[in-house]
Amino acid sequence: MRVLILHSRYLSGPVSGENRVVEDESRLLLDAGHDVLVWEPEPHLSGFSDRLRAGTSTVWSASAAARVRRMIRRKGIEVVHVHNLFPMLSPAVLRAAREEGAATLLTLHNYRLMCLPANLLRDGEVCEACVGHLPLRGVGHRCYRGSALGSGALAASLGVHRVLGTFSAVTRFLAVSEFVRRKHIEAGIPAGRIWVKPNFTWPIPARQGPGDHFLFVGRLAGEKGVDTLLRAWSAYGGPTPLVVVGEGPEGDRLRRSAPAGVEFRGEVPATEVAAALTGARALLVSSRWYEAAPRTIIEAYAAGVPVVASRFGALPELVRENVSGYLVPLGDAAGWADRICALEDDTTSERLGEGARTLWAERYSPERGLDGLEQAYRKAMAVRG
């Protein structure tokens, strides 16, 4: 198949899960022999004029739409697969792809089409005020990076293109989890137009033995629930340390309140994250926001490492209770301590690790990722036809 992949690249580079998904899926398709063209424009925001241009392109980028038309015609593109639209592409590229006759897919990595910051969060709490509505409240609260200009531009883009029916140009939406699919159905997208296609991850060396530490990887912010883990560690009081990898606005406060047995490593290179993962007794995902489909979970599974996660958002889809890990009620520090104690048993840790590795092979391996992409593309081409 001849595929054009479009992605307005995030400035966070390889730290961005979406950037990595685009790179991984492009490589997967190329390795399988498909003809793949990738365009990933990146914003440059050095001053007010740059931000003003980015705001304009967020609403309607005529130059991006024209370039997409040229690429489709020059390469005979059959499938256009879009990831992030903002700020460099805008939904105008969806109209261009449809008008040129390509099957057009848009991956729903997050909640951007219904929420300006894309995470259904405001002031550290879950917020669904804009679900099913134009995101005008998000403009009033400056939800997009605290910027009135940025929030207004993004809301204007979503509003204009909803009125014009631009999103009907998408042949099919690809949600990274069933939870993300349900939220977009609540927001007004017909259920039959959204398919679930999970992310995948490459194989990594499998864990040897039951692991010698518990691991948290992520941003140190309130919605990640690290404070719950610290309370659990106070109750646990066992010999196995908790290693916290990442940095964020809550970092200093969390360090000050941490009990014995918790080690903060800050930001570390990707190679060190992989090493910490393959030596972990379990990965801990204590989030209290609507995680869509954390890559760290499927990376843990690839390494044969079980996962303990909050019973919230999409996490119950990813973690199979007592098979690949455990689920804990939201914010339940005692429940976390109980599950951590259970994983102190080497046999339990190794059994759940085997379950995690099996689940990765069945659902999240490169083979399953390629099959999911190819099936989605073929079905979209048939629907388009």
C-alpha positions in Angstrom: 0.0 0.0 0.0 1.0 3.6 -0.6 0.7 5.4 2.7 1.1 9.0 3.7 1.6 9.6 7.5 1.0 13.1 8.8 1.9 14.3 12.3 2.4 17.8 13.7 5.4 16.8 15.8 5.6 17.7 19.5 8.6 19.7 20.6 9.3 17.2 23.5 10.9 14.9 20.9 11.4 11.3 21.9 9.8 11.9 25.3 6.5 12.3 23.5 4.6 9.0 23.3 2.8 10.1 20.1 6.1 11.0 18.4 7.4 7.6 19.2 4.2 5.9 17.9 4.6 7.7 14.6 8.2 6.6 14.3 7.5 3.0 15.3 4.5 2.6 13.0 6.3 4.1 10.1 9.2 1.8 10.6 6.8 -1.2 11.0 5.1 -0.4 7.6 8.4 0.2 5.8 9.9 -3.1 7.1 6.8 -4.9 5.8 7.4 -3.5 2.3 4.8 -0.8 2.1 5.5 2.5 0.3 5.5 5.0 3.2 5.9 8.8 3.0 6.1 10.7 6.4 5.6 14.4 6.9 6.2 15.7 10.4 6.3 19.5 10.5 7.5 20.9 13.8 6.5 24.3 15.2 9.1 27.0 15.9 7.8 29.4 18.6 10.6 31.8 19.3 8.5 35.0 19.5 5.0 36.5 19.3 4.9 36.5 15.5 5.7 32.8 15.4 2.9 32.1 17.9 0.5 34.2 15.9 1.3 32.2 12.7 1.0 29.0 14.6 -2.4 30.1 15.9 -3.5 30.9 12.3 -2.3 27.6 11.0 -4.1 25.8 13.9 -7.4 27.1 12.5 -6.8 26.5 8.8 -3.4 25.8 7.2 -3.9 26.3 3.5 -0.2 25.6 2.9 -0.4 22.2 4.7 -3.5 21.2 2.8 -1.9 22.2 -0.5 1.3 20.2 0.3 -0.8 17.2 1.2 -2.6 17.4 -2.2 0.7 17.5 -4.0 2.1 14.5 -2.1 -1.0 12.4 -2.7 -0.9 13.2 -6.5 2.8 12.7 -6.9 3.0 9.4 -5.0 -0.4 8.0 -5.9 -1.2 7.8 -2.1 -4.0 5.4 -1.2 -4.1 5.9 2.5 -3.5 9.1 4.6 -3.0 8.3 8.3 -3.1 11.4 10.5 -1.9 11.5 14.1 -1.6 15.0 15.6 -3.2 17.9 13.6 -2.2 20.9 15.7 -0.7 23.4 15.2 1.1 22.8 11.9 -1.5 20.8 9.9 -5.0 21.8 11.0 -8.1 19.8 10.1 -7.9 21.3 6.6 -5.6 18.4 5.6 -8.5 16.0 6.2 -10.6 17.7 3.6 -7.7 17.8 1.2 -7.1 14.0 1.6 -10.7 13.2 1.0 -11.0 15.4 -2.0 -8.0 13.7 -3.5 -9.7 10.3 -3.1 -7.5 8.8 -0.3 -8.8 6.7 2.5 -8.2 8.9 5.6 -7.6 7.7 9.1 -7.1 9.8 12.3 -5.7 8.1 15.4 -7.3 9.3 18.6 -4.3 9.2 20.9 -6.0 11.5 23.4 -9.0 13.7 23.9 -7.9 16.7 21.7 -11.1 16.8 19.6 -13.2 17.5 22.7 -10.7 19.1 25.2 -8.2 21.9 24.6 -5.4 20.4 26.7 -6.3 16.9 25.3 -6.4 15.2 28.7 -9.8 16.0 30.2 -8.1 17.6 33.2 -8.4 21.1 34.8 -6.5 22.1 37.9 -5.4 18.5 38.5 -9.0 17.1 38.5 -10.9 15.3 35.8 -13.1 17.8 33.8 -15.6 16.9 31.2 -17.2 20.3 30.8 -16.5 20.5 27.1 -17.4 16.9 26.1 -20.2 17.2 23.6 -20.0 21.0 23.4 -17.8 23.6 21.8 -14.8 24.1 24.1 -15.7 27.7 25.0 -15.2 27.0 28.7 -11.7 25.9 27.9 -11.0 29.3 26.4 -12.2 31.1 29.5 -10.0 28.9 31.7 -7.0 29.2 29.3 -6.8 25.4 29.3 -4.3 25.1 26.5 -0.9 25.8 28.1 -2.4 28.7 30.1 -2.5 30.8 26.9 -5.6 32.8 25.9 -4.3 33.0 22.3 -3.5 29.3 22.1 -6.8 28.3 23.7 -8.8 30.6 21.4 -7.0 29.4 18.3 -7.6 25.8 19.1 -11.2 26.3 20.1 -11.8 28.3 16.9 -10.3 25.5 14.8 -12.5 22.8 16.4 -15.6 25.0 16.1 -15.1 26.0 12.5 -14.4 22.5 11.3 -17.3 21.0 13.2 -19.6 23.5 11.6 -18.1 22.8 8.1 -18.3 19.0 8.7 -14.6 18.6 8.1 -14.3 15.6 10.5 -16.7 13.7 8.3 -13.8 13.6 5.8 -12.2 11.0 8.1 -13.0 7.6 6.7 -12.4 6.0 10.1 -11.1 7.0 13.5 -8.6 4.7 15.3 -8.9 4.9 19.1 -5.9 3.6 21.1 -8.3 2.0 23.7 -12.0 1.2 24.1 -12.2 3.9 26.8 -11.0 6.5 24.4 -13.5 5.2 21.8 -16.4 5.6 24.3 -15.5 9.1 25.3 -15.5 10.2 21.6 -18.9 8.5 21.1 -20.1 10.6 24.1 -18.7 13.6 22.3 -20.8 12.9 19.2 -18.8 10.8 16.8 -20.9 7.9 15.5 -19.9 4.6 17.1 -19.5 2.8 13.7 -16.8 5.3 12.6 -14.4 4.5 15.4 -12.3 1.3 15.5 -10.0 0.4 18.4 -6.4 -0.2 17.4 -4.0 -0.6 20.3 -0.4 0.6 20.2 2.5 -1.9 20.0 6.0 -1.9 21.3 9.2 -3.6 20.1 10.6 -6.6 21.9 13.1 -5.9 24.7 15.2 -8.2 26.9 13.0 -10.2 29.3 13.3 -9.8 33.0 15.4 -12.4 34.7 14.0 -13.4 38.1 11.3 -11.6 40.2 12.9 -8.2 40.1 14.6 -6.2 42.9 12.6 -2.9 43.0 9.2 -1.4 42.2 9.2 1.2 39.5 7.2 4.4 38.7 8.0 6.2 35.4 6.3 9.4 34.5 5.7 13.1 35.1 5.7 14.1 38.8 2.4 15.9 38.7 -0.7 15.6 40.8 -2.8 13.6 38.3 -0.1 10.8 38.3 -0.9 9.9 41.9 2.7 9.5 43.2 1.5 10.8 46.6 -0.7 7.7 46.9 2.4 5.5 46.3 4.3 7.3 49.0 1.5 6.8 51.5 1.4 3.1 50.5 5.2 2.9 51.1 4.7 4.2 54.6 2.2 1.4 55.2 4.2 -1.2 53.4 7.5 -0.8 55.2 9.1 -3.7 53.4 12.6 -4.3 52.1 12.0 -3.7 48.3 12.6 -0.1 47.3 10.4 2.1 45.1 12.4 3.8 42.2 10.7 6.9 40.9 11.9 8.0 37.4 10.8 11.4 36.0 10.5 15.0 37.0 7.7 17.6 37.2 6.1 20.4 39.2 5.4 18.1 42.2 9.0 16.8 42.4 10.2 18.9 45.3 7.2 18.3 47.4 7.1 14.6 46.8 10.8 14.3 47.7 10.2 16.1 51.0 7.3 13.8 52.0 8.8 10.5 50.8 9.3 7.8 53.4 12.4 5.5 53.6 12.8 3.1 50.8 11.9 5.6 48.0 14.6 6.7 45.5 14.0 9.6 43.1 16.2 9.4 40.0 14.8 12.4 38.1 14.9 12.4 34.3 17.2 9.7 33.0 18.1 8.6 29.4 15.9 6.1 27.7 18.5 3.4 28.1 18.5 3.8 31.9 14.6 3.6 31.9 14.8 0.3 30.0 17.4 -1.1 32.5 15.2 0.0 35.4 12.2 -1.6 33.8 13.8 -5.0 33.1 14.9 -5.2 36.7 11.5 -4.2 38.2 9.3 -6.4 40.4 6.4 -4.5 39.0 5.6 -1.2 37.2 3.3 1.0 39.2 0.7 3.2 37.4 -1.1 5.2 40.1 -2.8 7.7 37.8 -6.0 9.5 38.7 -6.8 10.9 35.3 -8.1 9.3 32.1 -5.0 7.7 30.9 -5.6 6.7 27.2 -3.1 3.8 26.7 0.3 4.4 28.5 3.2 3.0 26.5 5.0 2.2 29.7 2.5 -0.6 30.4 3.1 -2.4 27.1 6.8 -1.8 27.4 6.7 -3.5 30.9 4.7 -6.4 29.3 7.4 -6.8 26.6 9.9 -7.2 29.4 7.8 -9.7 31.3 7.1 -7.2 34.1 3.7 -7.1 35.8 1.8 -3.9 36.3 -0.2 -2.6 39.3 -2.5 0.2 38.2 -5.4 2.3 39.3 -8.9 1.0 38.4 -9.6 4.1 36.3 -9.9 5.3 32.7 -8.5 2.8 30.2 -6.1 1.1 32.7 -8.5 -1.8 33.4 -8.4 -2.6 29.7 -4.7 -3.0 29.8 -4.2 -4.8 33.1 -5.8 -8.2 33.5 -6.4 -8.8 37.2 -4.2 -11.6 38.6 -3.0 -12.4 35.1 -0.7 -9.6 34.1 -0.9 -7.6 37.3 -3.4 -6.0 39.7 -5.9 -3.2 39.8 -6.4 -1.0 42.8 -9.3 1.4 43.6 -8.5 5.0 42.9 -6.4 6.6 45.6 -6.5 3.6 47.9 -3.1 3.6 49.6 -3.9 0.6 51.7 -4.9 -1.3 48.6 -1.6 -0.4 47.0 0.3 -1.6 50.1 -1.6 -4.9 50.0 -0.7 -5.5 46.3 2.9 -4.6 46.8 3.1 -7.1 49.7 1.6 -9.7 47.4 4.3 -9.1 44.8 7.0 -9.7 47.4 6.3 -13.3 46.8 8.8 -14.4 44.1 6.5 -17.0 42.7 3.6 -14.5 42.3 5.9 -11.9 40.7 7.2 -14.4 38.2 3.8 -15.8 37.4 2.3 -12.4 36.7 5.4 -11.5 34.7 4.8 -14.6 32.5 1.2 -13.4 32.1 2.4 -10.0 31.1 4.8 -11.3 28.5 2.1 -13.6 27.0 -0.4 -10.6 26.8 2.3 -8.6 25.0 2.8 -11.3 22.4 -1.0 -11.8 21.9 -2.0 -8.1 21.7 0.9 -5.6 21.7 3.7 -7.2 19.7 5.0 -5.8 16.3 3.2 -8.6 14.5 -0.1 -7.6 16.1 0.6 -3.9 15.5 1.2 -4.5 11.8 -1.8 -6.7 11.4 -4.0 -4.0 13.1 -2.7 -1.3 10.8 -3.0 -3.3 7.6 -6.6 -4.4 8.5 -7.6 -0.8 9.3 -6.1 0.4 6.0 -7.8 -2.3 3.9 -11.2 -1.7 5.6 -10.9 2.0 5.2 -10.0 1.7 1.5 -13.1 -0.6 1.1 -15.4 1.9 2.8 -14.0 4.7 0.8 -14.5 2.7 -2.4 
